Amino acid sequence: MHDIITVGLPILVILFGILLNRADIKDLRAEINTRFDKFRDEINARFDAINARFDAVDAELRYFHGLTGEIKGRIESLEKRVS
């Protein structure tokens, strides 16, 4: 009987510790996943803001290009009048 208590009790304590550690690991994984989701959402928001800025710059460049073409046409017509 003494041998059963000597061997069985530490084994039960070890198994109980493993069980508790598995629960802690699940909590840790859940915490990591929630933080990773928040981080991913922040990164996506930043990329969306950058894309919006690129779209604005693209629109301005298109306007500038059109305006430059218009001015070029006016200069050519003035050169024709002078010649």
Contacts in CASP RR format, 6 or more apart in sequence:
PFRMAT RR
TARGET T0000
AUTHOR 0000-0000-0000
METHOD contacts of the structure
MODEL  1
MHDIITVGLPILVILFGILLNRADIKDLRAEINTRFDKFRDEINARFDAI
NARFDAVDAELRYFHGLTGEIKGRIESLEKRVS
END
